[in-house]
Amino acid sequence: MTRMRMTGLWVGVAVVSVTVACGKKPPTVERPMPPPADTGGTVLGSTPAPPAPEPPLPEPPVVTSPVSSEGAIGSKNLDDLNRESPLLPVLFALDSFEVSAEGRAVLQASAQVLRQQPTWQVTVEGHCDERGTAEYNLSLGERRAVAAVTYLVSLGVTAERLRTVSYGKEFPFDPGHDESAWGKNRRAHFVITAK
């Protein structure tokens, strides 16, 4: 027993002894009632608090190809798979390799496809727009590819199935010279290299 409990016990024994010796009835001590167990219901006379709203998750993009190994996607050759890829590119902001909420939704859909196709090997290519030096864009492209791979691994995709390469500004998706084209070129692009 702890020292406080022992002291309390001795004080209680002393009070009872003095009370009995004086011929008085010991005082009744009300014990506090423990709080009722949470049964998921409401306590009489109380109003249940509304549950806290959960923040909405972004909707993942719709994957238009079937993802079953036995279905059409499992029977396609690599050229057809990459031409009609179920792995959508992740777009990035200017001078950034941070995966946005939209990018995370795209990667969640890609992770689902990759978990259902466990034999696929994928190269994640990092790309940039035409602005900046070649060295800067190669470095930024690598960081974009690594950021996409890191997020896929956090979603349960095995790291050994993924590799990265940076092409900087060498292979633009859109050859234009305006913000619309640049926005498409700042990306992590997926290439299925083995089935």
C-alpha positions, 0 to 999 in steps of 0.5 A: 500500500502507498504511504497516503493510503496507509495514512488515510487508513490510520486516520479512518481507524482513529475516527471510528475508534474515537466515535465508538468511544464517545458512543456516537454513530460514525458519520456516513460518508458518501462515495462518489459514483463512477461515471456511467460506462459509454454504451454508445447511447445517451444518458437520460436527460442529456443530449448527445454531442454530434460527432465531429465532421471528418474532413473530406478526402479528395476523390481519386481519379477514375481509372478507366482500364480494368485492373484485374490480372485476368482481365484486359489489362493483364493481357496487354503488351507493354507498349499498349499498357504504356499507351493506355496507362492506368498510371496517371502522371502527377503534376507539380507546381513551379519550382516544387517537388511537393506532392499536392492533394491532387497528386496524392489522389492520383498516386493513391489510384496508381498504388491500387493498380500496382498492388493488384499487379504485383509483378509490374516494374515501373520507372518514375520519370521526373520532368520539368518545364523549359524554364531554368538551366539544364542542371537545375531541371535535372535535379528538380526532376529527380526530386519529383520522381523520388517524391512520387516513389516515396508516397507510393511506398508509404501506400504499400507499394514495394520499393524494389519494383520502382526506380527513378530517372530524371529527364529535366526539360528534355522530353516535354509532354506539351511543346508549347511555350505558355503556362498551359504547356508548362503545367503539363510538363512539370510532372512525374510520369510512369512507364511500366517496364516489366510485367 
